[in-house]
Amino acid sequence: MDAPTLDADAVVWSRPPEGRAGRPLLVLVHGFGGHEHDFDPFLPLLPDDYSIASVRAPFAHNRGWAWYPRVPRTSELTFSAIANRAADALLGWVRDQTGHPAVDLLGFSQGGSVAVHALRRDPAAIRAIVTLAGFRAPGRQAGDVELRAHPHRAFFGHGGLDDVIPPQDADRLEAWLRRHTLLDAHRYPELDHWMSEAQFTDVGAFLANVRED
């Protein structure tokens, strides 16, 4: 199985090429079956000093895209190995970007899990992460020890009406993030498996604080 890569032509940027250098890069990572425009309604709530790039996952799924199959057990690879490949595809694209003093990741659902996994795979490449309605892929990563010693900033958001990511999966991710990151955790009792303006208002404040550190 060939290693997945991202389509550079599918990336949606908030700024033209000449306006990106020197600004921190915020990479938006959509969920299973989503696409690079899923975050469009919430972009005005994010700090405007970023260069924002919304990337497309490598695998077509129905009318959208996915980072890996919904049920990884259908593959000859383990869930951990599949998560590694997805995170490495994202990290490969991130490493190709130049001229940015820092890179932050913001992922939703499956994209949130990929953002967490990318941080675990290469803490040096990522400054901070936001994971919304996410979960944690199994297995240990070399970066886990480094994160315990030198935790990065992280934002966790989960909806109380989320019927896709089970509460126990959300709880496990939050507990792991508390042990490995400087965590800002938020629960949204009336939010289902999606994103909201209230959530992105909190995310925007979190990212503004990250920028000030």
HUFEN-V978011 format. One record per pair of residues at least 12 apart in sequence whose C-alpha atoms are under 10 Angstrom apart, sorted by the first residue. I is the first residue (numbers start at 1). J is the second residue. D is the distance in Angstrom with one decimal. If there is no record, write none. Layout:
# HUFEN-V978011
I&J&D + I&J&D
This chain:
# HUFEN-V978011
1&76&9.6 + 1&77&9.6 + 2&85&9.8 + 3&58&9.9 + 3&82&9.9 + 3&85&6.6 + 3&86&8.7 + 3&88&8.8 + 3&89&7.6 + 4&57&9.1 + 4&58&6.1 + 4&59&8.1 + 4&67&8.8 + 4&68&9.6 + 4&85&6.9 + 4&86&7.1 + 4&87&9.8 + 4&88&8.4 + 4&89&5.8 + 4&90&9.2 + 4&92&9.9 + 5&56&10.0 + 5&57&8.5 + 5&58&6.1 + 5&59&9.3 + 5&85&9.2 + 5&86&8.6 + 5&88&8.6 + 5&89&5.0 + 5&90&7.6 + 5&91&9.7 + 5&92&7.7 + 5&93&7.7 + 6&55&7.5 + 6&56&6.7 + 6&57&6.5 + 6&58&5.5 + 6&59&9.2 + 6&67&10.0 + 6&86&9.8 + 6&89&6.5 + 6&90&7.1 + 6&91&9.9 + 6&92&8.4 + 6&93&6.7 + 7&55&8.0 + 7&56&7.0 + 7&57&8.2 + 7&58&7.2 + 7&93&9.0 + 8&55&8.0 + 8&56&8.6 + 8&93&8.0 + 9&55&9.4 + 9&56&9.5 + 10&35&9.6 + 10&36&7.7 + 10&54&8.7 + 10&55&6.8 + 10&56&6.3 + 10&57&9.5 + 11&27&9.8 + 11&28&9.7 + 11&36&7.0 + 11&37&9.5 + 11&52&9.9 + 11&53&6.3 + 11&54&5.6 + 11&55&4.7 + 11&56&6.4 + 11&57&9.9 + 12&27&10.0 + 12&28&9.5 + 12&36&6.7 + 12&37&7.7 + 12&40&9.8 + 12&52&8.2 + 12&53&5.6 + 12&54&5.1 + 12&55&6.6 + 12&56&8.7 + 13&26&10.0 + 13&27&9.4 + 13&36&9.9 + 13&51&7.3 + 13&52&5.7 + 13&53&4.5 + 13&54&6.5 + 13&55&8.8 + 14&26&9.9 + 14&43&8.9 + 14&48&9.3 + 14&50&8.4 + 14&51&6.1 + 14&52&5.2 + 14&53&6.5 + 14&54&8.5 + 15&50&9.0 + 15&51&6.3 + 15&52&7.4 + 15&53&8.7 + 16&51&9.2 + 17&51&9.6 + 19&51&8.0 + 20&49&9.7 + 20&50&8.2 + 20&51&5.5 + 20&52&8.7 + 20&98&9.4 + 20&99&7.8 + 20&100&7.8 + 21&51&8.1 + 21&97&9.6 + 21&98&7.5 + 21&99&4.8 + 21&100&5.9 + 21&101&8.8 + 22&50&9.4 + 22&51&9.0 + 22&98&9.1 + 22&99&5.6 + 22&100&5.2 + 22&101&6.4 + 22&102&9.3 + 23&49&6.8 + 23&50&5.7 + 23&51&5.9 + 23&52&9.4 + 23&99&7.6 + 23&100&5.4 + 23&101&6.5 + 23&102&7.9 + 23&103&9.4 + 24&49&7.7 + 24&50&5.3 + 24&51&6.1 + 24&52&8.5 + 24&99&8.7 + 24&100&5.1 + 24&101&5.4 + 24&102&4.9 + 24&103&5.9 + 24&104&7.7 + 24&127&9.8 + 24&211&8.4 + 25&49&9.3 + 25&50&5.8 + 25&51&4.9 + 25&52&5.8 + 25&53&7.3 + 25&94&9.1 + 25&97&8.8 + 25&98&9.6 + 25&99&9.2 + 25&100&6.1 + 25&101&7.9 + 25&102&6.2 + 25&103&4.7 + 25&104&6.3 + 25&105&8.5 + 25&126&9.9 + 25&127&10.0 + 26&46&9.7 + 26&47&9.8 + 26&49&10.0 + 26&50&6.3 + 26&51&6.2 + 26&52&4.7 + 26&53&6.2 + 26&54&8.3 + 26&100&9.8 + 26&102&8.6 + 26&103&5.9 + 26&104&4.9 + 26&105&5.8 + 26&106&7.1 + 26&128&9.5 + 26&129&9.3 + 26&207&9.4 + 27&50&9.7 + 27&51&8.6 + 27&52&6.0 + 27&53&4.9 + 27&54&5.8 + 27&55&7.1 + 27&90&9.4 + 27&94&8.3 + 27&103&7.4 + 27&104&6.3 + 27&105&4.9 + 27&106&6.1 + 27&107&8.2 + 27&115&9.3 + 27&129&9.5 + 28&52&7.4 + 28&53&6.1 + 28&54&4.5 + 28&55&6.2 + 28&56&9.0 + 28&104&8.9 + 28&105&6.2 + 28&106&4.9 + 28&107&5.8 + 28&108&8.3 + 28&111&8.3 + 28&112&9.4 + 28&115&9.2 + 28&130&9.4 + 29&53&9.0 + 29&54&6.4 + 29&55&6.1 + 29&56&7.4 + 29&57&7.8 + 29&67&9.4 + 29&90&8.8 + 29&105&7.3 + 29&106&6.0 + 29&107&4.4 + 29&108&6.5 + 29&109&9.0 + 29&110&8.5 + 29&111&4.8 + 29&112&7.0 + 29&113&9.5 + 29&114&7.9 + 29&115&7.3 + 29&130&9.9 + 29&131&9.5 + 30&54&7.9 + 30&55&7.6 + 30&56&7.3 + 30&57&7.4 + 30&64&9.9 + 30&65&8.6 + 30&66&8.3 + 30&67&8.9 + 30&106&8.6 + 30&107&5.9 + 30&108&5.4 + 30&109&7.4 + 30&110&7.3 + 30&111&5.0 + 30&112&7.8 + 30&114&9.5 + 31&56&9.6 + 31&57&8.4 + 31&64&9.4 + 31&65&8.1 + 31&66&6.9 + 31&67&7.9 + 31&107&7.3 + 31&108&5.3 + 31&109&5.0 + 31&110&4.6 + 31&111&4.6 + 31&112&7.4 + 31&113&9.0 + 31&114&9.3 + 31&132&9.7 + 31&133&9.4 + 31&134&9.1 + 31&194&9.7 + 32&57&8.6 + 32&59&9.7 + 32&60&9.8 + 32&61&8.1 + 32&64&7.8 + 32&65&6.4 + 32&66&4.7 + 32&67&6.8 + 32&68&8.0 + 32&69&8.3 + 32&70&7.4 + 32&108&8.8 + 32&109&7.2 + 32&110&5.6 + 32&111&7.3 + 33&57&9.0 + 33&59&9.2 + 33&60&7.9 + 33&61&5.6 + 33&62&6.9 + 33&63&7.0 + 33&64&4.4 + 33&65&4.7 + 33&66&5.4 + 33&67&8.9 + 33&69&9.8 + 33&70&9.3 + 33&110&9.3 + 34&56&8.4 + 34&57&8.4 + 34&60&9.6 + 34&61&8.6 + 34&62&9.5 + 34&63&8.0 + 34&64&4.9 + 34&65&5.5 + 34&66&7.1 + 34&67&9.9 + 34&108&9.5 + 34&109&9.9 + 34&110&9.6 + 34&111&9.4 + 35&54&8.7 + 35&55&7.9 + 35&56&5.8 + 35&57&7.4 + 35&60&9.8 + 35&63&8.7 + 35&64&5.6 + 35&65&5.9 + 35&66&8.4 + 36&53&8.9 + 36&54&5.2 + 36&55&5.5 + 36&56&5.2 + 36&57&8.2 + 36&64&9.1 + 36&65&8.9 + 37&54&7.3 + 37&55&8.9 + 37&56&8.9 + 38&54&8.8 + 38&108&9.5 + 38&195&9.6 + 39&54&7.9 + 39&106&10.0 + 39&107&9.8 + 39&108&9.2 + 39&195&8.6 + 40&54&9.1 + 41&195&9.7 + 41&196&9.2 + 41&197&8.6 + 42&195&8.5 + 42&196&7.8 + 42&197&6.7 + 42&198&10.0 + 42&199&9.5 + 42&200&6.6 + 42&201&8.9 + 42&204&9.8 + 43&197&10.0 + 43&200&8.6 + 43&204&9.5 + 44&197&9.8 + 44&200&9.3 + 44&201&9.6 + 44&204&9.3 + 45&197&7.6 + 45&198&9.5 + 45&199&9.6 + 45&200&6.1 + 45&201&5.9 + 45&202&9.0 + 45&203&8.3 + 45&204&6.0 + 45&205&9.0 + 46&200&7.2 + 46&201&7.7 + 46&202&9.5 + 46&203&7.4 + 46&204&4.7 + 46&205&8.1 + 46&206&9.6 + 46&207&7.7 + 46&208&8.4 + 47&203&9.4 + 47&204&6.0 + 47&205&8.1 + 47&206&9.6 + 47&207&7.1 + 47&208&6.3 + 47&211&9.1 + 48&204&9.6 + 48&208&9.5 + 49&208&9.3 + 49&211&9.2 + 50&100&9.5 + 50&102&9.9 + 50&103&9.6 + 50&104&9.7 + 50&207&9.7 + 50&208&10.0 + 50&211&9.4 + 51&100&8.5 + 51&103&9.6 + 52&103&9.9 + 52&104&9.6 + 52&105&9.9 + 53&105&9.8 + 54&106&9.4 + 54&107&9.9 + 55&90&8.6 + 55&93&9.2 + 56&90&9.6 + 57&86&8.5 + 57&89&8.9 + 57&90&8.5 + 57&111&8.6 + 58&86&8.5 + 58&89&8.3 + 58&90&9.4 + 66&86&9.5 + 66&110&8.0 + 66&111&8.6 + 67&82&8.9 + 67&83&8.3 + 67&85&8.9 + 67&86&5.7 + 67&87&8.7 + 67&89&9.1 + 67&90&9.4 + 67&110&7.2 + 67&111&7.4 + 67&113&9.8 + 67&114&7.9 + 68&82&6.8 + 68&83&7.6 + 68&85&8.8 + 68&86&6.9 + 68&110&8.5 + 68&114&9.8 + 69&82&8.9 + 69&110&10.0 + 70&110&8.8 + 78&138&9.5 + 78&139&9.8 + 79&137&7.1 + 79&138&7.1 + 79&139&8.7 + 80&117&9.6 + 80&136&9.9 + 80&137&6.2 + 80&138&5.5 + 80&139&5.7 + 80&140&8.6 + 80&141&9.6 + 81&137&9.5 + 81&138&9.3 + 81&139&8.8 + 82&137&9.2 + 83&110&9.9 + 83&113&8.4 + 83&114&6.9 + 83&117&7.1 + 83&118&9.0 + 83&136&9.5 + 83&137&6.5 + 83&138&8.5 + 83&139&9.6 + 84&114&8.6 + 84&117&7.3 + 84&118&8.0 + 84&120&9.7 + 84&121&7.7 + 84&137&9.0 + 84&139&9.8 + 84&141&9.2 + 85&114&9.6 + 85&117&10.0 + 85&118&9.8 + 86&111&9.5 + 86&113&9.8 + 86&114&6.6 + 86&115&9.6 + 86&117&8.6 + 86&118&8.4 + 87&111&9.5 + 87&113&8.9 + 87&114&5.4 + 87&115&7.2 + 87&116&8.6 + 87&117&5.9 + 87&118&4.7 + 87&119&8.5 + 87&120&9.1 + 87&121&7.4 + 87&122&9.4 + 88&114&9.2 + 88&117&9.0 + 88&118&6.9 + 88&121&7.8 + 88&122&9.1 + 89&114&9.8 + 89&118&9.2 + 90&105&10.0 + 90&114&8.1 + 90&115&8.4 + 90&118&7.4 + 91&114&9.9 + 91&115&9.4 + 91&118&6.5 + 91&119&9.0 + 91&121&8.7 + 91&122&8.0 + 91&125&7.7 + 91&126&9.1 + 94&125&8.0 + 94&126&9.0 + 95&125&7.5 + 101&127&9.7 + 102&124&10.0 + 102&125&8.2 + 102&126&7.1 + 102&127&6.2 + 102&128&8.9 + 102&211&9.3 + 103&124&9.8 + 103&125&7.1 + 103&126&5.3 + 103&127&5.7 + 103&128&7.4 + 103&129&9.1 + 104&119&9.7 + 104&125&9.0 + 104&126&5.8 + 104&127&5.5 + 104&128&4.9 + 104&129&5.6 + 104&130&8.0 + 104&153&9.6 + 104&154&9.7 + 104&207&8.7 + 104&210&9.3 + 104&211&10.0 + 105&118&9.0 + 105&119&8.8 + 105&126&7.4 + 105&127&8.3 + 105&128&6.5 + 105&129&4.7 + 105&130&6.1 + 105&131&8.3 + 105&154&9.5 + 106&128&8.7 + 106&129&5.8 + 106&130&4.5 + 106&131&6.1 + 106&132&7.9 + 106&154&9.8 + 106&155&9.0 + 106&203&9.1 + 106&207&9.9 + 107&129&7.9 + 107&130&6.1 + 107&131&5.1 + 107&132&6.2 + 107&133&8.7 + 107&134&7.8 + 108&130&8.4 + 108&131&6.0 + 108&132&4.7 + 108&133&6.0 + 108&134&6.3 + 108&135&9.7 + 108&157&9.4 + 108&158&10.0 + 108&193&9.4 + 108&194&8.1 + 108&195&8.0 + 109&131&7.5 + 109&132&6.1 + 109&133&4.7 + 109&134&4.3 + 109&135&7.2 + 109&158&9.5 + 109&164&8.9 + 109&165&7.8 + 109&193&8.1 + 109&194&8.4 + 109&195&9.8 + 110&131&9.4 + 110&132&9.2 + 110&133&8.3 + 110&134&6.2 + 110&135&7.5 + 110&136&9.3 + 110&137&9.8 + 110&165&9.6 + 111&131&7.9 + 111&132&8.5 + 111&133&9.2 + 111&134&7.4 + 111&135&9.4 + 112&129&8.7 + 112&130&7.2 + 112&131&4.4 + 112&132&5.9 + 112&133&7.0 + 112&134&4.7 + 112&135&7.0 + 112&136&8.6 + 112&156&9.3 + 112&157&9.9 + 113&130&10.0 + 113&131&7.1 + 113&132&8.9 + 113&133&8.8 + 113&134&5.3 + 113&135&5.2 + 113&136&5.5 + 113&137&6.7 + 113&173&9.1 + 114&131&9.0 + 114&134&8.7 + 114&135&8.9 + 114&136&8.4 + 114&137&8.3 + 115&128&9.6 + 115&129&6.7 + 115&130&7.6 + 115&131&6.9 + 115&134&9.1 + 115&135&10.0 + 115&136&9.6 + 116&128&9.7 + 116&129&7.1 + 116&130&8.3 + 116&131&7.1 + 116&134&8.6 + 116&135&8.3 + 116&136&7.0 + 116&137&8.6 + 116&154&9.1 + 116&173&9.2 + 116&177&8.9 + 117&135&9.7 + 117&136&7.4 + 117&137&7.1 + 117&138&9.5 + 117&141&8.4 + 117&143&9.6 + 117&144&10.0 + 118&141&9.9 + 118&143&9.5 + 119&141&9.6 + 119&143&7.5 + 119&144&8.9 + 119&147&8.7 + 119&152&8.9 + 120&140&8.7 + 120&141&5.9 + 120&142&7.1 + 120&143&4.8 + 120&144&5.7 + 120&145&9.1 + 120&146&8.8 + 120&147&7.6 + 120&180&9.5 + 121&140&9.5 + 121&141&6.1 + 121&142&6.6 + 121&143&5.6 + 121&144&8.2 + 122&141&9.1 + 122&142&8.2 + 122&143&6.1 + 122&144&9.4 + 122&146&9.6 + 122&147&9.9 + 123&142&9.5 + 123&143&6.1 + 123&144&8.6 + 123&146&7.6 + 123&147&7.1 + 123&150&9.3 + 123&151&9.1 + 123&152&8.0 + 124&143&8.9 + 124&146&9.5 + 124&147&9.9 + 124&152&9.8 + 126&152&8.4 + 126&153&9.9 + 127&151&9.8 + 127&152&6.4 + 127&153&7.2 + 127&154&9.1 + 127&210&8.6 + 127&211&9.9 + 128&151&9.5 + 128&152&5.8 + 128&153&4.9 + 128&154&5.6 + 128&155&8.3 + 128&181&9.2 + 128&182&9.4 + 128&206&9.9 + 128&207&8.5 + 128&210&7.5 + 128&211&9.9 + 129&152&8.1 + 129&153&6.7 + 129&154&4.9 + 129&155&6.4 + 129&156&8.7 + 129&181&9.6 + 129&183&9.8 + 129&207&9.1 + 130&153&8.7 + 130&154&5.7 + 130&155&4.6 + 130&156&6.2 + 130&157&8.0 + 130&183&9.8 + 130&184&9.3 + 130&185&9.9 + 130&203&7.5 + 130&206&8.9 + 130&207&8.8 + 131&154&7.8 + 131&155&6.2 + 131&156&5.2 + 131&157&6.4 + 131&158&8.7 + 131&173&9.5 + 131&174&9.9 + 131&185&9.8 + 131&203&9.8 + 132&155&8.1 + 132&156&6.0 + 132&157&4.7 + 132&158&6.0 + 132&159&8.6 + 132&170&9.7 + 132&186&9.5 + 132&193&9.2 + 132&194&8.4 + 132&195&7.6 + 132&199&8.8 + 132&200&9.8 + 132&203&9.6 + 133&156&8.0 + 133&157&6.1 + 133&158&4.8 + 133&159&6.9 + 133&160&9.9 + 133&162&7.7 + 133&164&8.7 + 133&165&6.7 + 133&166&9.6 + 133&167&9.9 + 133&169&9.7 + 133&170&7.3 + 133&173&9.9 + 133&187&9.9 + 133&191&10.0 + 133&192&9.1 + 133&193&6.7 + 133&194&7.5 + 133&195&8.4 + 134&156&8.1 + 134&157&8.0 + 134&158&7.6 + 134&164&9.9 + 134&165&7.2 + 134&166&9.9 + 134&169&8.3 + 134&170&6.7 + 134&173&7.6 + 134&174&9.5 + 134&193&9.9 + 135&156&10.0 + 135&158&9.9 + 135&165&7.4 + 135&166&9.1 + 135&167&9.8 + 135&168&9.5 + 135&169&5.8 + 135&170&5.8 + 135&171&8.7 + 135&172&7.7 + 135&173&5.5 + 135&174&8.6 + 136&169&7.5 + 136&170&8.3 + 136&172&7.6 + 136&173&5.5 + 136&174&9.1 + 136&176&8.4 + 136&177&9.5 + 137&169&9.9 + 137&173&9.1 + 143&180&9.9 + 144&179&9.8 + 144&180&7.1 + 144&181&9.9 + 145&180&8.4 + 146&180&8.7 + 147&177&9.7 + 147&179&8.8 + 147&180&5.3 + 147&181&6.6 + 147&182&9.7 + 148&177&9.8 + 148&178&9.8 + 148&179&6.8 + 148&180&4.7 + 148&181&7.2 + 148&182&9.9 + 149&180&8.1 + 149&181&9.4 + 150&180&8.3 + 150&181&8.1 + 150&182&9.4 + 151&177&9.4 + 151&178&9.6 + 151&179&8.7 + 151&180&5.7 + 151&181&4.4 + 151&182&5.9 + 151&183&9.1 + 152&177&9.7 + 152&180&7.8 + 152&181&5.0 + 152&182&5.8 + 152&183&8.4 + 152&210&9.9 + 153&177&9.6 + 153&180&9.5 + 153&181&5.8 + 153&182&4.7 + 153&183&6.1 + 153&184&7.9 + 153&206&9.1 + 153&207&9.4 + 153&209&9.8 + 153&210&7.4 + 154&177&7.5 + 154&178&9.1 + 154&180&9.4 + 154&181&6.1 + 154&182&6.0 + 154&183&4.9 + 154&184&6.2 + 154&185&8.3 + 154&206&8.7 + 154&207&9.5 + 154&210&9.4 + 155&174&9.5 + 155&177&8.9 + 155&181&9.2 + 155&182&8.5 + 155&183&5.9 + 155&184&4.8 + 155&185&5.8 + 155&186&7.8 + 155&202&9.1 + 155&203&7.3 + 155&206&7.3 + 155&207&8.9 + 156&170&9.1 + 156&173&8.6 + 156&174&6.8 + 156&177&8.2 + 156&178&9.8 + 156&183&7.2 + 156&184&6.3 + 156&185&4.6 + 156&186&6.0 + 156&187&8.2 + 156&203&9.1 + 157&170&9.0 + 157&174&9.0 + 157&184&8.7 + 157&185&6.1 + 157&186&4.9 + 157&187&5.8 + 157&188&7.4 + 157&195&9.2 + 157&199&7.3 + 157&200&9.6 + 157&202&9.3 + 157&203&8.8 + 158&170&7.1 + 158&171&9.4 + 158&174&9.5 + 158&185&8.6 + 158&186&6.7 + 158&187&5.1 + 158&188&6.1 + 158&189&8.4 + 158&191&7.8 + 158&192&8.5 + 158&193&8.2 + 158&194&9.1 + 158&195&9.1 + 158&199&9.1 + 159&186&8.8 + 159&187&5.9 + 159&188&4.6 + 159&189&5.7 + 159&190&6.5 + 159&191&4.4 + 159&192&5.3 + 159&193&6.6 + 159&194&7.9 + 159&195&8.5 + 159&196&9.6 + 159&199&9.4 + 160&187&6.8 + 160&188&5.7 + 160&189&4.1 + 160&190&5.8 + 160&191&5.8 + 160&192&6.6 + 160&193&8.8 + 161&188&8.4 + 161&189&6.6 + 161&190&5.9 + 161&191&5.5 + 161&192&4.3 + 161&193&7.1 + 161&194&9.7 + 162&188&9.6 + 162&189&9.2 + 162&190&8.9 + 162&191&6.8 + 162&192&4.2 + 162&193&4.4 + 162&194&7.9 + 163&192&6.9 + 163&193&6.5 + 164&192&8.7 + 164&193&6.4 + 164&194&9.8 + 165&192&9.9 + 165&193&7.7 + 174&186&9.8 + 184&202&9.6 + 184&203&9.5 + 184&206&7.8 + 185&202&10.0 + 186&199&8.2 + 186&202&8.4 + 186&203&9.6 + 187&199&9.0
